[in-house]
Amino acid sequence: MTTGRDDLCSLYELILDEVNEGIHVVDAAGRTVLYNKKMVELEAMREEDVLNKHLSEVFQFGVGQESTLLQAIQGKKTTAMKQTYYNDKGKQITTINKTMPILVDGRLVGAVEIANDVTGVERLIADNLQRLGGARFTFESIIGAGSVIKEIAEKAK
């Protein structure tokens, strides 16, 4: 039995929709070309509200923040990067992402992001800290300007 191209595409779609991570793929122009079911749940959006649209049309990022997907189409790979952003309804979402450029024959054709939702965990920690009277020290208390210390603090968060 030979598996045809259509069968393989169906198989890939099934697998992407069954994994427990959000997967979001954009083309080289920053337009969404793939958005799996977990990402739909995570970002509380409909697939049709995101597909074929530029990221900046759908999501908002805080001051000094930029989409890791947009960074990836500029060639930057990120691993275990915390990102907080807002969906089209203003709902805050916090994820830990692995994002990388997609290269075909050495040419950048897009980027993929694999996201794990930590929004609920962040709220739980904040609620517990408030209940306990706050933390004595936070990650923001860490003093250091070097890129290594910033990366370590970001990964620890």
DSSP file (Angstrom, degrees, kcal/mol; ACC not computed):
  #  RESIDUE AA STRUCTURE BP1 BP2  ACC     N-H-->O    O-->H-N    N-H-->O    O-->H-N    TCO  KAPPA ALPHA  PHI   PSI    X-CA   Y-CA   Z-CA
    1    1 A M              0   0    0      0, 0.0     2,-0.4     0, 0.0     0, 0.0   0.000 360.0 360.0 360.0 129.6    0.0    0.0    0.0
    2    2 A T        -     0   0    0      0, 0.0     2,-0.6     0, 0.0     0, 0.0  -0.850 360.0-135.8-103.6 135.5    1.4    3.4   -1.0
    3    3 A T        -     0   0    0     -2,-0.4     2,-0.1     4,-0.0     0, 0.0  -0.817  22.6-144.8 -93.1 123.1    0.5    6.5    1.0
    4    4 A G     >  -     0   0    0     -2,-0.6     4,-2.2     1,-0.1     5,-0.2  -0.287  26.3-102.8 -81.0 169.0   -0.4    9.4   -1.3
    5    5 A R  H  > S+     0   0    0      1,-0.2     4,-2.4     2,-0.2     5,-0.2   0.881 121.9  52.1 -59.3 -41.8    0.4   13.1   -0.7
    6    6 A D  H  > S+     0   0    0      1,-0.2     4,-2.3     2,-0.2    -1,-0.2   0.893 109.0  50.7 -63.0 -40.0   -3.2   13.8    0.4
    7    7 A D  H  > S+     0   0    0      2,-0.2     4,-2.3     1,-0.2    -2,-0.2   0.906 110.2  49.5 -64.0 -41.1   -3.1   11.0    2.9
    8    8 A L  H  X S+     0   0    0     -4,-2.2     4,-2.8     2,-0.2    -2,-0.2   0.908 109.8  51.0 -64.6 -41.7    0.2   12.3    4.4
    9    9 A C  H  X S+     0   0    0     -4,-2.4     4,-2.4     2,-0.2    -1,-0.2   0.921 111.2  48.4 -61.2 -43.6   -1.2   15.8    4.7
   10   10 A S  H  X S+     0   0    0     -4,-2.3     4,-2.2     2,-0.2    -1,-0.2   0.898 111.8  50.0 -62.8 -40.8   -4.3   14.4    6.5
   11   11 A L  H  X S+     0   0    0     -4,-2.3     4,-2.4     2,-0.2    -2,-0.2   0.918 110.5  49.1 -64.4 -44.5   -2.0   12.3    8.8
   12   12 A Y  H  X S+     0   0    0     -4,-2.8     4,-2.7     1,-0.2    -2,-0.2   0.910 111.2  50.1 -61.0 -43.1    0.2   15.4    9.6
   13   13 A E  H  X S+     0   0    0     -4,-2.4     4,-1.9     2,-0.2    -1,-0.2   0.909 110.1  50.5 -62.8 -42.3   -2.9   17.5   10.4
   14   14 A L  H  X S+     0   0    0     -4,-2.2     4,-0.8     2,-0.2    -2,-0.2   0.934 112.3  46.5 -60.4 -47.2   -4.3   14.7   12.7
   15   15 A I  H >X S+     0   0    0     -4,-2.4     4,-1.2     1,-0.2     3,-1.0   0.930 110.9  52.0 -62.2 -46.7   -1.0   14.5   14.6
   16   16 A L  H 3< S+     0   0    0     -4,-2.7    22,-0.3     1,-0.3     3,-0.2   0.846 110.1  49.4 -60.1 -34.6   -0.7   18.3   14.9
   17   17 A D  H 3< S+     0   0    0     -4,-1.9    -1,-0.3     1,-0.2    -2,-0.2   0.628 109.9  51.8 -80.9 -12.3   -4.2   18.5   16.4
   18   18 A E  H << S+     0   0    0     -3,-1.0    -2,-0.2    -4,-0.8    -1,-0.2   0.616  85.2  99.2 -98.7 -14.6   -3.5   15.7   18.9
   19   19 A V  S  < S-     0   0    0     -4,-1.2    19,-0.2    -3,-0.2     4,-0.1  -0.352  75.0-128.5 -72.5 157.4   -0.3   17.1   20.5
   20   20 A N  S    S+     0   0    0      2,-0.1     2,-0.3    18,-0.0    -1,-0.1   0.296  82.9  81.6 -91.2   9.2   -0.5   18.9   23.8
   21   21 A E  S    S-     0   0    0     -5,-0.1     2,-0.3    95,-0.1    17,-0.3  -0.861  83.8-113.4-112.3 149.0    1.4   21.9   22.6
   22   22 A G  E     -A  115   0A   0     93,-2.8    93,-3.0    -2,-0.3     2,-0.5  -0.647  31.1-162.4 -76.7 135.7    0.2   24.9   20.6
   23   23 A I  E     +A  114   0A   0     -2,-0.3    13,-2.2    91,-0.2     2,-0.4  -0.984  11.8 175.9-125.6 124.8    1.7   25.0   17.2
   24   24 A H  E     -AB 113  35A   0     89,-2.2    89,-2.4    -2,-0.5     2,-0.4  -0.994   5.7-172.2-131.3 124.4    1.6   28.2   15.1
   25   25 A V  E     -AB 112  34A   0      9,-2.7     8,-3.0    -2,-0.4     9,-1.7  -0.964   1.7-174.0-122.0 133.9    3.3   28.5   11.7
   26   26 A V  E     -AB 111  32A   0     85,-2.3    85,-2.1    -2,-0.4     6,-0.2  -0.874  22.5-120.9-120.1 157.0    3.7   31.7    9.7
   27   27 A D  E >   -A  110   0A   0      4,-2.5     3,-2.0    -2,-0.3    83,-0.3  -0.250  47.2 -84.4 -83.2-177.9    5.0   32.3    6.3
   28   28 A A  T 3  S+     0   0    0     81,-1.1    82,-0.2     1,-0.3    -1,-0.1   0.687 130.1  55.8 -64.7 -17.9    8.0   34.7    5.6
   29   29 A A  T 3  S-     0   0    0     80,-0.2    -1,-0.3     2,-0.1    81,-0.1   0.479 121.0-105.2 -91.9  -3.6    5.6   37.7    5.5
   30   30 A G  S <  S+     0   0    0     -3,-2.0    25,-1.8     1,-0.3     2,-0.4   0.638  73.8 139.3  90.5  15.3    4.3   36.9    9.0
   31   31 A R  B     -F   54   0B   0     23,-0.2    -4,-2.5    24,-0.1    -1,-0.3  -0.790  58.3-110.2 -95.8 136.3    0.9   35.5    7.9
   32   32 A T  E     +B   26   0A   0     21,-2.3    20,-2.9    18,-0.5    -6,-0.3  -0.437  41.6 164.3 -68.2 128.7   -0.5   32.5    9.7
   33   33 A V  E     +     0   0A   0     -8,-3.0     2,-0.3     1,-0.4    -7,-0.2   0.538  68.9  28.8-117.0 -17.3   -0.5   29.3    7.6
   34   34 A L  E     +B   25   0A   0     -9,-1.7    -9,-2.7     2,-0.0    -1,-0.4  -0.985  55.0 167.4-148.6 136.3   -1.0   26.7   10.3
   35   35 A Y  E     -B   24   0A   0     -2,-0.3   -11,-0.2   -11,-0.2    16,-0.1  -0.828  24.4-148.3-152.1 101.2   -2.7   27.0   13.7
   36   36 A N     >  -     0   0    0    -13,-2.2     4,-1.9    -2,-0.3     3,-0.4  -0.139  28.1-101.9 -78.4 171.5   -3.4   23.7   15.6
   37   37 A K  H  > S+     0   0    0      1,-0.2     4,-2.3     2,-0.2     5,-0.2   0.861 120.0  55.3 -59.5 -39.5   -6.3   22.9   17.9
   38   38 A K  H  > S+     0   0    0    -22,-0.3     4,-2.9   -17,-0.3   -16,-0.3   0.888 107.6  49.8 -63.7 -37.2   -4.3   23.3   21.1
   39   39 A M  H  > S+     0   0    0     -3,-0.4     4,-2.6   -18,-0.3    -1,-0.2   0.884 107.2  55.1 -67.3 -37.7   -3.3   26.9   20.0
   40   40 A V  H  X>S+     0   0    0     -4,-1.9     5,-1.6     2,-0.2     4,-0.7   0.936 113.8  41.3 -57.2 -47.7   -7.0   27.6   19.3
   41   41 A E  H ><5S+     0   0    0     -4,-2.3     3,-0.7     2,-0.2    -2,-0.2   0.941 114.6  51.3 -64.0 -49.6   -7.7   26.5   23.0
   42   42 A L  H 3<5S+     0   0    0     -4,-2.9    -2,-0.2     1,-0.2    -1,-0.2   0.875 119.2  34.4 -58.7 -42.9   -4.7   28.3   24.4
   43   43 A E  H 3<5S-     0   0    0     -4,-2.6    -1,-0.2    -5,-0.2    -2,-0.2   0.436 101.4-129.9 -97.2   0.4   -5.4   31.6   22.8
   44   44 A A  T <<5 +     0   0    0     -3,-0.7     2,-0.3    -4,-0.7    -3,-0.2   0.904  66.2 121.7  52.8  48.0   -9.2   31.4   23.0
   45   45 A M      < -     0   0    0     -5,-1.6     2,-0.3    -6,-0.2    -1,-0.2  -0.876  65.2-108.2-132.8 164.9   -9.6   32.2   19.3
   46   46 A R    >>  -     0   0    0     -2,-0.3     3,-1.3     1,-0.1     4,-0.5  -0.725  26.3-123.7 -93.5 147.5  -11.1   30.6   16.2
   47   47 A E  H >> S+     0   0    0     -2,-0.3     4,-2.9     1,-0.3     3,-1.5   0.889 112.0  56.0 -55.7 -41.5   -8.9   29.2   13.5
   48   48 A E  H 34 S+     0   0    0      1,-0.3    -1,-0.3     2,-0.2     0, 0.0   0.700  99.8  60.5 -68.6 -17.9  -10.6   31.4   10.9
   49   49 A D  H <4 S+     0   0    0     -3,-1.3    -1,-0.3     1,-0.1    -2,-0.2   0.618 118.3  28.6 -79.3 -12.3   -9.8   34.6   13.0
   50   50 A V  H X< S+     0   0    0     -3,-1.5     3,-1.7    -4,-0.5   -18,-0.5   0.748  92.9  99.5-116.5 -41.3   -6.0   33.8   12.7
   51   51 A L  T 3< S+     0   0    0     -4,-2.9   -18,-0.2     1,-0.3     3,-0.1  -0.226  96.5   6.3 -58.4 137.9   -5.4   31.9    9.4
   52   52 A N  T 3  S+     0   0    0    -20,-2.9     2,-0.3     1,-0.2    -1,-0.3   0.605 105.9 113.7  66.4  15.6   -4.1   34.0    6.5
   53   53 A K  S <  S-     0   0    0     -3,-1.7   -21,-2.3   -21,-0.1    -1,-0.2  -0.879  72.8-108.8-115.2 150.0   -3.7   37.1    8.7
   54   54 A H  B >>  -F   31   0B   0     -2,-0.3     3,-1.8   -23,-0.2     4,-0.7  -0.492  30.3-119.4 -71.2 144.4   -0.6   38.9    9.7
   55   55 A L  H >> S+     0   0    0    -25,-1.8     4,-2.9     1,-0.3     3,-1.2   0.856 112.8  58.7 -53.2 -39.3    0.3   38.5   13.4
   56   56 A S  H 34 S+     0   0    0      1,-0.3    -1,-0.3     2,-0.2     5,-0.1   0.685 100.2  57.9 -68.9 -16.5    0.0   42.2   14.0
   57   57 A E  H <4 S+     0   0    0     -3,-1.8    -1,-0.3     1,-0.1    -2,-0.2   0.713 119.7  27.4 -79.1 -21.4   -3.6   42.2   12.8
   58   58 A V  H << S+     0   0    0     -3,-1.2     2,-0.3    -4,-0.7    -2,-0.2   0.775 116.5  47.0-112.9 -37.0   -4.6   39.6   15.5
   59   59 A F     <  -     0   0    0     -4,-2.9     2,-0.4    -5,-0.2    28,-0.2  -0.827  58.0-152.2-117.7 150.2   -2.3   39.9   18.5
   60   60 A Q  E     -C   86   0A   0     26,-2.1    26,-2.6    -2,-0.3     2,-0.3  -0.935  10.0-159.1-118.0 144.8   -1.0   42.8   20.6
   61   61 A F  E     -C   85   0A   0     -2,-0.4    24,-0.2    24,-0.2     3,-0.1  -0.922  23.3-107.2-122.3 147.9    2.2   42.8   22.5
   62   62 A G    >   -     0   0    0     22,-0.6     3,-2.3    -2,-0.3     2,-0.1  -0.077  55.4 -66.2 -66.8 170.5    3.2   45.0   25.5
   63   63 A V  T 3  S+     0   0    0      1,-0.3    -1,-0.2     3,-0.0     3,-0.1  -0.368 126.6  12.9 -58.7 130.3    5.7   47.9   25.3
   64   64 A G  T 3  S+     0   0    0      1,-0.3     2,-0.3    -3,-0.1    -1,-0.3   0.459 106.1 113.6  80.1   1.2    9.1   46.5   24.5
   65   65 A Q    <   -     0   0    0     -3,-2.3     2,-0.3    -4,-0.1    -1,-0.3  -0.776  41.7-176.9-104.0 149.1    7.7   43.1   23.6
   66   66 A E        -     0   0    0     -2,-0.3    -4,-0.1    -3,-0.1    -6,-0.0  -0.994  36.9 -93.3-142.5 147.1    7.7   41.6   20.2
   67   67 A S     >  -     0   0    0     -2,-0.3     4,-1.9     1,-0.2     5,-0.1  -0.326  23.9-142.0 -57.3 132.2    6.3   38.3   18.8
   68   68 A T  H  > S+     0   0    0      1,-0.2     4,-1.9     2,-0.2    -1,-0.2   0.797 103.9  57.9 -67.3 -26.6    8.9   35.5   18.9
   69   69 A L  H  > S+     0   0    0      2,-0.2     4,-1.7     1,-0.2    -1,-0.2   0.913 105.6  47.9 -67.4 -42.0    7.4   34.4   15.6
   70   70 A L  H  4 S+     0   0    0      1,-0.2     4,-0.3     2,-0.2    -2,-0.2   0.874 111.4  51.3 -66.1 -34.7    8.2   37.8   14.0
   71   71 A Q  H ><>S+     0   0    0     -4,-1.9     5,-2.1     1,-0.2     3,-1.0   0.883 106.9  55.2 -65.3 -37.1   11.7   37.5   15.5
   72   72 A A  H ><5S+     0   0    0     -4,-1.9     3,-2.0     1,-0.3    -2,-0.2   0.855 100.5  56.4 -67.5 -34.8   12.0   34.0   13.9
   73   73 A I  T 3<5S+     0   0    0     -4,-1.7    -1,-0.3     1,-0.3    -2,-0.2   0.580 104.0  56.3 -75.2  -4.2   11.2   35.3   10.4
   74   74 A Q  T < 5S-     0   0    0     -3,-1.0    -1,-0.3    -4,-0.3    -2,-0.2   0.281 132.2 -96.6-100.6   6.6   14.1   37.6   10.9
   75   75 A G  T < 5S+     0   0    0     -3,-2.0     2,-0.5     1,-0.3    -3,-0.2   0.430  80.0 134.8 100.3   0.2   16.3   34.6   11.7
   76   76 A K      < -     0   0    0     -5,-2.1     2,-0.4    -6,-0.1    -1,-0.3  -0.736  37.8-158.0 -91.9 125.8   16.3   34.5   15.5
   77   77 A K        -     0   0    0     -2,-0.5     2,-0.4    23,-0.1    23,-0.2  -0.824  10.5-168.2 -97.2 137.5   15.7   31.1   17.2
   78   78 A T  E     - D   0  99A   0     21,-2.8    21,-2.0    -2,-0.4     2,-0.4  -0.959   7.2-165.6-127.0 148.4   14.4   31.1   20.8
   79   79 A T  E    S-     0   0A   0     -2,-0.4    19,-0.2    19,-0.2    18,-0.1  -0.999  73.6  -5.4-132.8 132.9   14.2   28.3   23.3
   80   80 A A  E    S+     0   0A   0     -2,-0.4     2,-0.6     1,-0.2    18,-0.2   0.893  84.7 166.8  53.0  46.0   12.1   28.4   26.5
   81   81 A M  E     - D   0  97A   0     16,-2.5    16,-3.0    -3,-0.1     2,-0.3  -0.816  31.7-138.5 -95.9 123.5   11.2   32.0   26.0
   82   82 A K  E     - D   0  96A   0     -2,-0.6     2,-0.4    14,-0.2    14,-0.2  -0.642  26.3-177.9 -78.7 135.5    8.4   33.4   28.2
   83   83 A Q  E     - D   0  95A   0     12,-2.6    12,-2.6    -2,-0.3     2,-0.4  -0.995  14.5-166.8-139.6 131.0    6.0   35.6   26.2
   84   84 A T  E     + D   0  94A   0     -2,-0.4   -22,-0.6    10,-0.2     2,-0.3  -0.972  26.5 144.3-117.0 132.2    3.0   37.5   27.4
   85   85 A Y  E     -CD  61  93A   0      8,-2.4     8,-3.0    -2,-0.4     2,-0.4  -0.879  40.4-109.3-153.9-179.9    0.6   39.0   24.8
   86   86 A Y  E     -CD  60  92A   0    -26,-2.6   -26,-2.1    -2,-0.3     6,-0.2  -0.963  20.5-136.4-127.8 138.0   -3.1   39.7   24.1
   87   87 A N    >   -     0   0    0      4,-2.1     3,-1.8    -2,-0.4   -28,-0.1  -0.120  46.9 -82.0 -79.3-174.6   -5.6   38.0   21.8
   88   88 A D  T 3  S+     0   0    0      1,-0.3   -29,-0.1     2,-0.1    -1,-0.1   0.612 131.3  51.6 -67.9 -12.1   -8.0   39.9   19.6
   89   89 A K  T 3  S-     0   0    0      2,-0.1    -1,-0.3   -45,-0.1   -45,-0.0   0.343 121.0-104.7-102.9   3.1  -10.5   40.2   22.6
   90   90 A G    <   +     0   0    0     -3,-1.8     2,-0.3     1,-0.3    -2,-0.1   0.540  68.2 152.0  85.9   7.2   -7.8   41.6   24.9
   91   91 A K        -     0   0    0    -48,-0.1    -4,-2.1   -47,-0.1     2,-0.3  -0.572  45.6-125.0 -73.4 129.5   -7.4   38.4   26.9
   92   92 A Q  E     -D   86   0A   0     -2,-0.3     2,-0.4    -6,-0.2    -6,-0.2  -0.580  29.3-172.6 -77.2 135.6   -3.8   38.1   28.4
   93   93 A I  E     -D   85   0A   0     -8,-3.0    -8,-2.4    -2,-0.3     2,-0.5  -0.993   8.5-166.9-130.1 134.5   -2.0   34.9   27.4
   94   94 A T  E     +D   84   0A   0     -2,-0.4    24,-2.7   -10,-0.2    25,-0.8  -0.990  17.0 168.1-124.9 127.8    1.4   33.8   28.8
   95   95 A T  E     -DE  83 117A   0    -12,-2.6   -12,-2.6    -2,-0.5     2,-0.5  -0.894  36.1-131.5-132.0 159.6    3.3   31.0   27.1
   96   96 A I  E     -DE  82 116A   0     20,-2.3    20,-2.0    -2,-0.3     2,-0.3  -0.983  42.3-164.7-109.1 121.8    6.7   29.4   27.1
   97   97 A N  E     -DE  81 115A   0    -16,-3.0   -16,-2.5    -2,-0.5     2,-0.5  -0.796  32.6-162.3-118.1 148.8    7.8   29.1   23.5
   98   98 A K  E     + E   0 114A   0     16,-2.0    16,-2.8    -2,-0.3     2,-0.4  -0.995  30.4 177.8-117.6 119.9   10.3   27.4   21.3
   99   99 A T  E     +DE  78 113A   0    -21,-2.0   -21,-2.8    -2,-0.5    14,-0.2  -0.976   5.5 168.8-130.6 136.7   10.4   29.4   18.1
  100  100 A M  E     - E   0 112A   0     12,-2.4    12,-2.4    -2,-0.4   -23,-0.1  -0.999  34.9-106.8-148.1 149.6   12.6   28.8   15.0
  101  101 A P  E     - E   0 111A   0      0, 0.0     2,-0.6     0, 0.0    10,-0.3  -0.380  30.9-132.2 -66.8 151.5   12.9   29.9   11.4
  102  102 A I  E     - E   0 110A   0      8,-3.2     7,-2.8    -2,-0.1     8,-1.1  -0.949  25.7-170.6-108.5 119.0   11.9   27.4    8.7
  103  103 A L  E     - E   0 108A   0     -2,-0.6     2,-0.5     5,-0.2     5,-0.2  -0.912  11.0-171.3-112.6 135.7   14.5   27.2    6.0
  104  104 A V  E >  S- E   0 107A   0      3,-2.8     3,-1.8    -2,-0.4    -2,-0.0  -0.984  81.6 -16.8-126.0 118.4   14.1   25.3    2.7
  105  105 A D  T 3  S-     0   0    0     -2,-0.5    -1,-0.1     1,-0.3     3,-0.1   0.870 129.4 -54.2  53.4  39.4   17.2   25.0    0.6
  106  106 A G  T 3  S+     0   0    0      1,-0.2     2,-0.5     0, 0.0    -1,-0.3   0.477 115.5 116.7  78.6   2.2   18.8   27.7    2.7
  107  107 A R  E <   - E   0 104A   0     -3,-1.8    -3,-2.8     2,-0.0     2,-0.4  -0.893  69.2-121.4-108.5 131.5   15.9   30.1    2.0
  108  108 A L  E     + E   0 103A   0     -2,-0.5    -5,-0.2    -5,-0.2     3,-0.1  -0.562  37.8 164.8 -71.8 122.8   13.7   31.4    4.8
  109  109 A V  E     -     0   0A   0     -7,-2.8   -81,-1.1    -2,-0.4     2,-0.3   0.479  59.2 -53.5-115.9  -8.0   10.1   30.5    4.1
  110  110 A G  E     -AE  27 102A   0     -8,-1.1    -8,-3.2   -83,-0.3     2,-0.3  -0.989  53.5 -94.4 165.8-160.8    8.5   31.0    7.5
  111  111 A A  E     -AE  26 101A   0    -85,-2.1   -85,-2.3    -2,-0.3     2,-0.4  -0.990  17.9-147.4-151.0 153.3    8.7   30.2   11.2
  112  112 A V  E     -AE  25 100A   0    -12,-2.4   -12,-2.4    -2,-0.3     2,-0.4  -0.966   7.6-163.5-125.1 141.9    7.2   27.8   13.7
  113  113 A E  E     -AE  24  99A   0    -89,-2.4   -89,-2.2    -2,-0.4     2,-0.6  -0.991   4.7-162.9-125.1 132.5    6.3   28.3   17.3
  114  114 A I  E     -AE  23  98A   0    -16,-2.8   -16,-2.0    -2,-0.4     2,-0.4  -0.973  23.2-169.0-113.3 117.6    5.7   25.5   19.8
  115  115 A A  E     -AE  22  97A   0    -93,-3.0   -93,-2.8    -2,-0.6     2,-0.5  -0.873  21.2-163.1-120.6 140.2    3.9   26.9   22.8
  116  116 A N  E     - E   0  96A   0    -20,-2.0   -20,-2.3    -2,-0.4     2,-0.3  -0.985  29.0-124.2-116.5 128.4    3.0   25.7   26.3
  117  117 A D  E     + E   0  95A   0     -2,-0.5   -22,-0.2   -22,-0.2     4,-0.1  -0.542  37.8 162.1 -74.4 127.0    0.4   27.7   28.2
  118  118 A V     >  +     0   0    0    -24,-2.7     4,-2.6    -2,-0.3     5,-0.2   0.168  43.5 108.8-125.2  14.2    1.5   28.9   31.6
  119  119 A T  H  > S+     0   0    0    -25,-0.8     4,-2.1     1,-0.2     5,-0.2   0.931  82.7  45.1 -57.5 -49.3   -1.3   31.6   32.0
  120  120 A G  H  > S+     0   0    0      1,-0.2     4,-2.4     2,-0.2    -1,-0.2   0.883 112.1  51.8 -63.9 -39.9   -3.0   29.6   34.8
  121  121 A V  H  > S+     0   0    0      2,-0.2     4,-2.5     1,-0.2    -1,-0.2   0.913 109.1  50.7 -63.1 -43.5    0.2   28.8   36.6
  122  122 A E  H  X S+     0   0    0     -4,-2.6     4,-2.5     1,-0.2    -2,-0.2   0.915 111.0  48.2 -61.5 -43.5    1.2   32.5   36.6
  123  123 A R  H  X S+     0   0    0     -4,-2.1     4,-2.8     2,-0.2    -1,-0.2   0.912 110.8  51.4 -63.6 -42.2   -2.2   33.4   38.1
  124  124 A L  H  X S+     0   0    0     -4,-2.4     4,-2.4     2,-0.2    -2,-0.2   0.918 111.4  46.9 -60.9 -45.0   -2.0   30.7   40.7
  125  125 A I  H  X S+     0   0    0     -4,-2.5     4,-2.7     2,-0.2     5,-0.2   0.928 113.0  49.0 -63.2 -45.5    1.5   31.9   41.8
  126  126 A A  H  X S+     0   0    0     -4,-2.5     4,-2.2     1,-0.2    -2,-0.2   0.911 112.0  48.9 -62.0 -42.7    0.4   35.5   41.9
  127  127 A D  H  X S+     0   0    0     -4,-2.8     4,-2.4     2,-0.2    -1,-0.2   0.913 113.0  47.4 -63.2 -42.8   -2.7   34.6   44.0
  128  128 A N  H  X S+     0   0    0     -4,-2.4     4,-2.2     2,-0.2     6,-0.2   0.897 111.4  50.4 -66.8 -40.2   -0.6   32.6   46.4
  129  129 A L  H  <>S+     0   0    0     -4,-2.7     5,-4.5     2,-0.2     4,-0.3   0.904 111.8  48.2 -63.5 -40.1    2.0   35.3   46.8
  130  130 A Q  H ><5S+     0   0    0     -4,-2.2     3,-1.2     3,-0.2    -2,-0.2   0.919 111.6  49.8 -65.9 -42.4   -0.7   37.9   47.4
  131  131 A R  H 3<5S+     0   0    0     -4,-2.4    -1,-0.2     1,-0.3    -2,-0.2   0.855 111.9  48.8 -63.5 -35.6   -2.4   35.5   50.0
  132  132 A L  T 3<5S-     0   0    0     -4,-2.2    -1,-0.3    -5,-0.1    -2,-0.2   0.393 126.7 -98.2 -87.0   3.1    1.0   35.0   51.7
  133  133 A G  T < 5S-     0   0    0     -3,-1.2    -3,-0.2    -4,-0.3    -2,-0.1   0.652  70.8 -68.3  91.4  15.3    1.7   38.7   51.8
  134  134 A G      < -     0   0    0     -5,-4.5     2,-0.3    -6,-0.2    -4,-0.1   0.016  62.4 -70.0  90.4 162.1    3.9   38.9   48.8
  135  135 A A        -     0   0    0      1,-0.1     3,-0.1    -2,-0.0    -2,-0.0  -0.657  27.0-140.9 -90.7 147.0    7.4   37.6   48.0
  136  136 A R  S    S+     0   0    0     -2,-0.3     2,-0.4     1,-0.2    -1,-0.1   0.883  91.2  18.5 -72.4 -38.4   10.4   39.1   49.6
  137  137 A F        -     0   0    0     -3,-0.0     2,-0.3     3,-0.0    -1,-0.2  -0.978  69.8-171.3-132.5 146.7   12.3   38.8   46.3
  138  138 A T    >   -     0   0    0     -2,-0.4     3,-1.5    -3,-0.1     4,-0.4  -0.771  43.9 -98.5-125.6 173.4   11.2   38.4   42.7
  139  139 A F  G >  S+     0   0    0      1,-0.3     3,-1.3    -2,-0.3    14,-0.1   0.832 124.4  61.1 -62.2 -30.2   12.9   37.8   39.5
  140  140 A E  G 3  S+     0   0    0      1,-0.2    -1,-0.3    13,-0.0    13,-0.0   0.692  92.6  67.3 -69.7 -16.5   12.8   41.5   38.8
  141  141 A S  G <  S+     0   0    0     -3,-1.5    -1,-0.2     2,-0.1     2,-0.2   0.656  74.5 108.7 -75.3 -15.7   14.9   41.9   42.0
  142  142 A I    <   -     0   0    0     -3,-1.3     2,-0.5    -4,-0.4    -3,-0.0  -0.451  63.7-145.6 -67.7 127.6   17.9   40.3   40.3
  143  143 A I        +     0   0    0     -2,-0.2     2,-0.2     2,-0.0    -2,-0.1  -0.825  47.3 105.2 -97.8 128.8   20.5   42.8   39.6
  144  144 A G        -     0   0    0     -2,-0.5    -2,-0.0     1,-0.1     0, 0.0  -0.618  43.5-159.8 163.5 136.9   22.5   42.4   36.4
  145  145 A A        +     0   0    0     -2,-0.2    -1,-0.1     4,-0.0     2,-0.0   0.518  58.8 110.1-107.8  -8.6   22.8   43.8   33.0
  146  146 A G  S  > S-     0   0    0      1,-0.1     4,-1.9     4,-0.0     5,-0.2  -0.318  72.9-125.1 -72.7 153.0   24.5   41.0   31.2
  147  147 A S  H  > S+     0   0    0      1,-0.2     4,-2.3     2,-0.2     5,-0.2   0.831 108.7  56.6 -65.7 -32.2   22.7   39.0   28.6
  148  148 A V  H  > S+     0   0    0      2,-0.2     4,-2.5     1,-0.2    -1,-0.2   0.941 108.2  45.1 -66.4 -47.4   23.6   35.7   30.4
  149  149 A I  H  > S+     0   0    0      1,-0.2     4,-2.4     2,-0.2    -1,-0.2   0.881 113.7  50.9 -65.4 -37.2   22.0   36.8   33.7
  150  150 A K  H  X S+     0   0    0     -4,-1.9     4,-2.3     2,-0.2    -1,-0.2   0.911 111.2  48.1 -64.9 -41.3   18.9   38.1   31.9
  151  151 A E  H  X S+     0   0    0     -4,-2.3     4,-2.4     2,-0.2    -2,-0.2   0.905 111.8  49.4 -65.9 -41.1   18.6   34.8   30.0
  152  152 A I  H  X S+     0   0    0     -4,-2.5     4,-2.4     2,-0.2    -2,-0.2   0.929 112.4  47.5 -63.6 -45.1   19.0   32.7   33.2
  153  153 A A  H  X S+     0   0    0     -4,-2.4     4,-1.9     1,-0.2    -2,-0.2   0.905 112.1  50.5 -62.4 -41.4   16.3   34.8   35.0
  154  154 A E  H  < S+     0   0    0     -4,-2.3    -1,-0.2     1,-0.2    -2,-0.2   0.906 112.0  46.6 -65.0 -42.5   14.0   34.5   32.0
  155  155 A K  H  < S+     0   0    0     -4,-2.4    -1,-0.2     1,-0.2    -2,-0.2   0.879 110.0  54.1 -67.3 -37.0   14.4   30.7   31.9
  156  156 A A  H  <        0   0    0     -4,-2.4    -1,-0.2     1,-0.3    -2,-0.2   0.856 360.0 360.0 -65.4 -34.8   13.9   30.5   35.7
  157  157 A K     <        0   0    0     -4,-1.9    -1,-0.3    -5,-0.2    -2,-0.2   0.528 360.0 360.0 -58.7 360.0   10.6   32.3   35.5
